Amino acid sequence: MGSKTRSLKDSIVSILHAPGVLESTHSERGFSAPLTRRCYHIGRNFWIHNSTSIRFFEGSRMAGECGSNVAMEASFTTDSFKVDQVDSEVDSNKATDATPSLPGFLCNSVTTVGKSTNIVWQECMVKKEERQKLLGQKGCVIWITGLSGSGKSTLACTLDHALLKRGNLSYIIDGDNLRHGLNNNLGFCAEDRTENIRRVGEVGKLFADAGVICIASVISPYRKDRDACRQLVPPGEFIEVHMNFPVSLCEERDPKGLYKLARAGKIKGFTGVDDPYEAPVNCEVVMQQINGRCPTPAEMACQLITYLEERKILGRPRQKL
């Protein structure tokens, strides 16, 4: 550990000795005291700041997971130590033989989300804009919705391949594929359908944040569920594509034989037969028959690529289509 880092630690340990401040004995390896929310990383050592405490400990384990790395806890008033003392000491450490500090880890307040309690959002050093610059594109979610047999998966695969040839990184989230793993504990009742789509939306959000073009191919029959997924990403990053083909055509195709089973009563709650499909109201793109003719998958993929190019999501082509 460099001299400045040791000096910083010693200075705060000295504060812990101040009359009326120390509430428990200090140790050589760690301490805790109130400060504002900041976090610094010095090599494998961490200064962890939040709304109630600052912690220093050796090793790579973070606050809340530090175990024996933090041998004591002490607290004192917020007036006992100033943030700029930490800032100046840590910043000056760059000129010493210690590992340079990496400011910018923001420790947000402990919160509750759903059934998850005592959780903190971990900010990362690499930002979304940096990932997008590396990939030469902007992350987004292309949400392909429609009846079973409307061609969602076919379009998704065709678009994915066309983007690859163009030099863009994309990934398909297929509804059936997710039910093989992440969503295999969900059925097809209304509540499970809602949870299924919520999970798809959250996964899509992560892909978009990574700078990847996420292609979600899911029936997603309920409008409110799709709208909830739209709200997960910034405006302009959710592109809803409605495969607006009549149920008669989809049933004629019936690639999985599901309509036949539904008509025979062997499948209950099948979208388009005995469960409703709520069509989008203001989606970005609609695929439909023109003069009684269905566009080919390649034509629809080309239409979507043009849409993405016009909105400067794809960047310059790296390869020829």
C-alpha positions as CSV (number, residue, x, y, z in Angstrom):
1,M,0.0,0.0,0.0
2,G,1.4,3.4,-0.9
3,S,2.3,6.1,1.6
4,K,-0.7,8.3,0.7
5,T,-3.1,5.5,1.1
6,R,-1.6,4.6,4.5
7,S,-1.7,8.3,5.5
8,L,-5.4,8.4,4.6
9,K,-6.1,5.3,6.6
10,D,-4.1,6.6,9.6
11,S,-5.8,10.0,9.5
12,I,-9.3,8.4,9.7
13,V,-8.1,6.0,12.4
14,S,-7.0,9.1,14.3
15,I,-10.5,10.5,14.0
16,L,-11.8,7.3,15.5
17,H,-9.8,8.1,18.6
18,A,-11.4,11.6,19.0
19,P,-13.3,12.0,22.4
20,G,-17.0,11.2,22.1
21,V,-16.6,9.7,18.6
22,L,-15.5,6.2,19.0
23,E,-18.3,3.8,19.8
24,S,-16.3,0.5,19.5
25,T,-12.6,-0.4,19.4
26,H,-10.8,0.0,16.1
27,S,-8.6,-2.5,14.5
28,E,-5.8,-2.3,12.0
29,R,-7.8,-3.9,9.2
30,G,-11.1,-2.0,9.0
31,F,-13.4,0.7,10.2
32,S,-16.8,2.3,9.5
33,A,-18.1,5.8,9.8
34,P,-20.8,8.1,8.3
35,L,-20.1,9.9,5.0
36,T,-21.8,10.7,1.8
37,R,-22.3,8.1,-0.9
38,R,-19.0,7.6,-2.8
39,C,-16.8,4.6,-3.4
40,Y,-13.1,4.4,-4.4
41,H,-11.1,1.4,-5.5
42,I,-7.4,1.3,-4.7
43,G,-5.9,-1.9,-6.1
44,R,-7.6,-4.7,-4.2
45,N,-8.6,-2.3,-1.4
46,F,-11.9,-0.4,-1.2
47,W,-13.2,2.7,0.3
48,I,-16.9,2.2,0.5
49,H,-19.1,5.2,1.2
50,N,-22.8,5.3,1.5
51,S,-25.4,7.5,3.3
52,T,-24.5,6.0,6.7
53,S,-20.9,4.9,6.7
54,I,-17.5,4.7,5.1
55,R,-15.6,1.5,5.2
56,F,-12.0,0.6,4.4
57,F,-10.9,-2.9,4.1
58,E,-8.1,-4.9,2.5
59,G,-8.9,-7.5,-0.1
60,S,-11.4,-7.6,-2.9
61,R,-14.6,-8.4,-0.9
62,M,-17.1,-5.5,-0.9
63,A,-19.2,-4.0,1.9
64,G,-21.9,-6.3,3.1
65,E,-19.8,-9.3,2.0
66,C,-16.6,-8.5,3.7
67,G,-16.8,-11.2,6.4
68,S,-13.6,-11.2,8.4
69,N,-12.0,-8.6,6.3
70,V,-13.6,-6.0,8.4
71,A,-12.8,-6.7,12.0
72,M,-14.5,-3.7,13.6
73,E,-17.3,-1.2,13.2
74,A,-17.2,2.3,14.6
75,S,-19.4,5.3,13.9
76,F,-19.2,9.0,14.5
77,T,-21.1,12.2,13.4
78,T,-21.1,13.4,9.8
79,D,-19.3,16.5,10.9
80,S,-16.3,14.5,12.0
81,F,-15.0,13.9,8.6
82,K,-15.3,15.7,5.2
83,V,-15.6,14.1,1.8
84,D,-13.0,16.4,0.3
85,Q,-10.4,14.9,2.6
86,V,-11.0,11.5,1.1
87,D,-11.1,13.0,-2.4
88,S,-7.8,14.9,-2.1
89,E,-6.0,12.0,-0.5
90,V,-7.2,9.4,-2.9
91,D,-6.6,11.6,-5.9
92,S,-3.1,12.4,-4.8
93,N,-2.4,8.7,-4.5
94,K,-2.0,8.7,-8.3
95,A,1.4,10.1,-7.9
96,T,2.6,7.5,-5.5
97,D,3.7,3.9,-5.8
98,A,0.2,2.6,-4.9
99,T,-2.2,1.3,-7.5
100,P,-4.1,4.3,-8.9
101,S,-7.5,5.0,-7.5
102,L,-10.6,4.5,-9.6
103,P,-13.3,7.0,-8.6
104,G,-16.8,6.5,-9.9
105,F,-18.2,3.5,-8.2
106,L,-21.4,4.9,-6.8
107,C,-23.0,3.1,-3.9
108,N,-26.7,3.9,-4.0
109,S,-29.0,3.6,-1.0
110,V,-30.2,0.3,0.2
111,T,-33.7,-0.3,-1.1
112,T,-36.5,-2.8,-1.6
113,V,-37.7,-3.9,-5.1
114,G,-40.6,-6.4,-5.2
115,K,-39.7,-9.2,-2.7
116,S,-36.0,-8.3,-2.8
117,T,-35.0,-6.4,0.3
118,N,-31.7,-4.7,1.4
119,I,-30.4,-4.5,-2.2
120,V,-28.1,-1.8,-3.7
121,W,-27.8,-0.9,-7.4
122,Q,-24.1,-1.4,-8.4
123,E,-22.9,1.2,-10.9
124,C,-20.2,0.1,-13.3
125,M,-17.3,1.9,-14.7
126,V,-17.9,1.0,-18.4
127,K,-21.0,2.9,-19.6
128,K,-23.6,2.1,-22.2
129,E,-22.2,4.7,-24.6
130,E,-18.8,3.2,-24.5
131,R,-20.1,-0.3,-25.3
132,Q,-22.2,1.2,-28.2
133,K,-19.1,3.0,-29.5
134,L,-17.1,-0.2,-29.4
135,L,-19.8,-2.1,-31.3
136,G,-20.5,0.8,-33.7
137,Q,-24.3,0.6,-33.1
138,K,-27.0,1.4,-30.6
139,G,-28.6,-1.1,-28.4
140,C,-32.4,-1.6,-28.8
141,V,-35.2,-4.1,-28.4
142,I,-37.1,-5.2,-31.5
143,W,-40.3,-6.7,-30.2
144,I,-42.0,-8.9,-32.7
145,T,-45.5,-9.8,-31.6
146,G,-48.3,-11.6,-33.3
147,L,-50.3,-14.9,-33.4
148,S,-48.8,-18.3,-33.4
149,G,-48.0,-19.0,-37.1
150,S,-47.7,-15.4,-38.1
151,G,-44.0,-15.7,-38.9
152,K,-42.4,-14.1,-35.9
153,S,-39.6,-16.6,-35.5
154,T,-38.9,-16.7,-39.2
155,L,-38.6,-12.9,-39.4
156,A,-36.4,-12.9,-36.3
157,C,-34.0,-15.4,-37.7
158,T,-33.9,-13.7,-41.1
159,L,-33.3,-10.3,-39.6
160,D,-30.6,-11.7,-37.3
161,H,-28.8,-13.2,-40.2
162,A,-29.1,-10.0,-42.3
163,L,-27.7,-7.9,-39.4
164,L,-24.8,-10.3,-39.1
165,K,-24.0,-10.0,-42.8
166,R,-24.1,-6.2,-42.4
167,G,-21.7,-6.3,-39.5
168,N,-24.1,-5.7,-36.6
169,L,-24.4,-7.7,-33.4
170,S,-27.9,-9.0,-32.5
171,Y,-29.4,-11.7,-30.5
172,I,-32.8,-13.5,-30.6
173,I,-34.9,-14.0,-27.5
174,D,-37.4,-16.6,-28.6
175,G,-40.4,-17.2,-26.4
176,D,-40.3,-21.0,-26.7
177,N,-36.5,-21.0,-26.2
178,L,-36.8,-19.1,-22.9
179,R,-39.5,-21.5,-21.7
180,H,-36.8,-24.3,-22.1
181,G,-34.8,-22.6,-19.3
182,L,-35.4,-19.3,-17.7
183,N,-39.2,-19.5,-17.9
184,N,-39.7,-23.2,-17.6
185,N,-41.5,-22.8,-14.3
186,L,-44.3,-20.8,-16.0
187,G,-47.5,-22.1,-17.7
188,F,-50.0,-20.3,-19.9
189,C,-52.5,-18.8,-17.6
190,A,-52.9,-15.1,-17.6
191,E,-50.7,-14.5,-14.6
192,D,-47.9,-16.8,-16.0
193,R,-48.1,-15.1,-19.4
194,T,-47.6,-11.7,-17.7
195,E,-44.6,-12.9,-15.8
196,N,-43.2,-14.6,-18.9
197,I,-43.3,-11.4,-20.8
198,R,-41.9,-9.4,-17.9
199,R,-38.9,-11.6,-17.8
200,V,-38.4,-11.4,-21.6
201,G,-38.6,-7.6,-21.2
202,E,-36.0,-7.5,-18.5
203,V,-33.6,-9.7,-20.5
204,G,-34.1,-7.5,-23.5
205,K,-33.3,-4.5,-21.4
206,L,-30.0,-6.0,-20.4
207,F,-29.1,-6.7,-24.1
208,A,-30.0,-3.2,-25.1
209,D,-27.9,-1.8,-22.3
210,A,-25.0,-4.0,-23.5
211,G,-25.3,-2.3,-26.9
212,V,-26.8,-5.3,-28.6
213,I,-29.8,-5.3,-30.9
214,C,-32.2,-7.6,-29.1
215,I,-34.8,-9.3,-31.3
216,A,-37.6,-10.6,-29.1
217,S,-40.0,-13.0,-30.8
218,V,-43.0,-13.6,-28.5
219,I,-46.7,-13.8,-29.0
220,S,-47.2,-11.4,-26.0
221,P,-51.0,-11.2,-26.4
222,Y,-51.7,-8.6,-23.8
223,R,-51.2,-4.9,-24.6
224,K,-50.4,-3.9,-21.0
225,D,-47.6,-6.4,-20.8
226,R,-46.0,-5.1,-24.0
227,D,-46.4,-1.5,-22.8
228,A,-44.7,-2.4,-19.5
229,C,-41.7,-3.8,-21.4
230,R,-41.5,-0.6,-23.5
231,Q,-41.2,1.4,-20.3
232,L,-38.1,-0.6,-19.3
233,V,-35.9,1.1,-21.9
234,P,-35.4,4.7,-22.9
235,P,-37.6,6.3,-25.6
236,G,-36.7,5.1,-29.1
237,E,-35.1,1.9,-28.0
238,F,-38.3,-0.2,-28.1
239,I,-39.4,-1.1,-31.6
240,E,-42.7,-2.9,-31.7
241,V,-43.3,-5.0,-34.8
242,H,-46.8,-6.3,-35.3
243,M,-47.2,-9.4,-37.5
244,N,-50.7,-8.4,-38.6
245,F,-51.8,-11.5,-40.4
246,P,-55.3,-13.0,-40.1
247,V,-55.9,-16.0,-37.8
248,S,-57.2,-17.9,-40.8
249,L,-53.8,-17.6,-42.5
250,C,-51.9,-18.5,-39.3
251,E,-54.1,-21.5,-38.8
252,E,-53.6,-22.6,-42.4
253,R,-49.9,-22.5,-41.8
254,D,-50.0,-24.1,-38.3
255,P,-46.3,-25.1,-38.3
256,K,-46.5,-26.6,-34.9
257,G,-49.9,-28.2,-35.2
258,L,-51.2,-26.2,-32.2
259,Y,-54.3,-24.8,-33.8
260,K,-55.5,-28.3,-34.6
261,L,-55.0,-29.3,-31.0
262,A,-56.7,-26.2,-29.7
263,R,-59.7,-26.7,-32.0
264,A,-59.9,-30.3,-30.7
265,G,-60.0,-29.0,-27.1
266,K,-56.6,-30.5,-26.3
267,I,-55.1,-27.1,-25.6
268,K,-56.9,-24.6,-23.4
269,G,-56.3,-20.9,-23.4
270,F,-54.7,-20.8,-26.9
271,T,-54.3,-17.3,-28.3
272,G,-56.5,-16.7,-31.3
273,V,-58.8,-19.6,-30.5
274,D,-60.1,-19.3,-26.9
275,D,-57.8,-16.6,-25.6
276,P,-57.7,-13.1,-26.9
277,Y,-54.9,-11.3,-28.7
278,E,-54.8,-7.6,-28.2
279,A,-53.3,-5.9,-31.3
280,P,-50.9,-3.0,-30.8
281,V,-52.4,0.5,-31.2
282,N,-49.3,2.6,-32.0
283,C,-46.6,0.2,-32.9
284,E,-43.5,1.3,-34.9
285,V,-43.8,-1.2,-37.7
286,V,-46.7,-3.3,-39.1
287,M,-46.2,-6.3,-41.3
288,Q,-49.3,-7.3,-43.3
289,Q,-50.6,-8.5,-46.6
290,I,-50.5,-6.2,-49.6
291,N,-53.1,-6.9,-52.2
292,G,-53.6,-10.3,-50.7
293,R,-49.9,-11.2,-50.9
294,C,-47.7,-11.8,-47.8
295,P,-44.2,-10.1,-47.9
296,T,-41.4,-12.6,-47.8
297,P,-39.1,-12.8,-44.7
298,A,-36.3,-11.2,-46.7
299,E,-38.5,-8.3,-47.7
300,M,-39.7,-7.8,-44.1
301,A,-36.1,-8.0,-42.8
302,C,-35.0,-5.4,-45.4
303,Q,-37.9,-3.1,-44.2
304,L,-36.7,-3.3,-40.6
305,I,-33.1,-2.7,-41.5
306,T,-34.1,0.4,-43.4
307,Y,-36.1,1.5,-40.4
308,L,-33.1,1.0,-38.1
309,E,-30.7,2.8,-40.5
310,E,-33.0,5.8,-40.8
311,R,-32.9,6.2,-37.0
312,K,-29.1,5.8,-36.9
313,I,-29.2,2.7,-34.8
314,L,-27.0,0.5,-37.0
315,G,-24.1,2.7,-37.8
316,R,-22.1,2.2,-41.0
317,P,-22.2,-1.2,-42.6
318,R,-19.0,-3.2,-41.9
319,Q,-19.8,-5.9,-44.5
320,K,-21.8,-6.1,-47.6
321,L,-25.3,-7.4,-47.4
